[in-house]
């Protein structure tokens, strides 16, 4: 079974993050990901970085993931 903690671990393992929060019920998940990697990138590009960090898990295990992707500066300012 997919857990929020396992998704968090995968994101942190594949993307340099300052902060990651993942909540969910086993089917639907919400993530807040804060990374310097997002600077200068649009929302689609930011999501692609997270999808790349999750790799095959996005296709095989995780069926619904909504994300907020922020730079540390955006996060500090209430992004």
C-alpha positions in Angstrom: 0.0 0.0 0.0 1.2 3.5 -0.8 1.6 5.7 2.2 2.2 9.5 2.5 5.5 8.7 4.2 6.7 6.5 1.3 5.8 9.2 -1.2 7.7 11.8 0.9 10.7 9.6 1.1 10.7 9.1 -2.7 10.4 12.8 -3.4 13.2 13.6 -1.0 15.4 10.9 -2.5 15.1 12.3 -6.0 14.9 16.0 -5.5 16.9 18.4 -3.3 14.1 19.7 -1.0 14.0 22.1 1.9 10.6 20.9 3.0 8.2 18.1 2.0 4.7 17.4 3.4 2.5 14.6 2.0 -1.0 13.8 3.2 -3.4 11.3 1.8 -5.8 8.4 2.3 -4.1 5.6 0.4 -5.6 6.6 -3.0 -5.6 10.4 -3.1 -2.5 12.4 -2.0 -1.6 16.1 -1.6 2.0 17.2 -1.4 3.7 20.5 -0.5 7.2 20.5 -2.0 9.7 23.3 -1.3 12.9 23.3 -3.4 15.5 25.7 -4.8 15.2 23.5 -8.0 11.9 25.3 -8.7 13.4 28.7 -9.2 12.8 30.1 -12.7 10.5 27.2 -13.6 6.8 27.3 -14.3 4.2 25.1 -12.6 4.3 22.4 -15.2 8.1 22.2 -15.1 8.1 22.1 -11.3 5.6 19.2 -11.3 7.7 17.4 -13.9 10.6 17.5 -11.5 8.5 15.9 -8.8 7.2 13.3 -11.2 10.8 12.5 -12.2 11.7 12.0 -8.5 8.8 9.6 -8.1 9.8 7.7 -11.3 7.7 4.6 -12.0 5.7 5.0 -8.8 3.6 7.7 -10.6 2.6 5.2 -13.3 2.3 2.1 -11.2 1.3 3.0 -7.6 0.2 6.6 -7.2 -3.1 7.3 -8.9 -3.9 10.8 -7.7 -1.4 13.4 -6.5 -2.1 17.1 -6.2 0.9 19.3 -5.5 1.9 22.8 -4.4 5.5 23.4 -5.6 7.2 26.4 -4.1 10.7 27.9 -3.9 11.9 28.6 -0.3 11.3 32.3 -0.9 7.7 31.7 -2.0 7.1 29.4 1.0 8.5 32.0 3.5 6.2 34.7 2.0 3.1 32.5 2.3 3.2 31.2 -1.3 
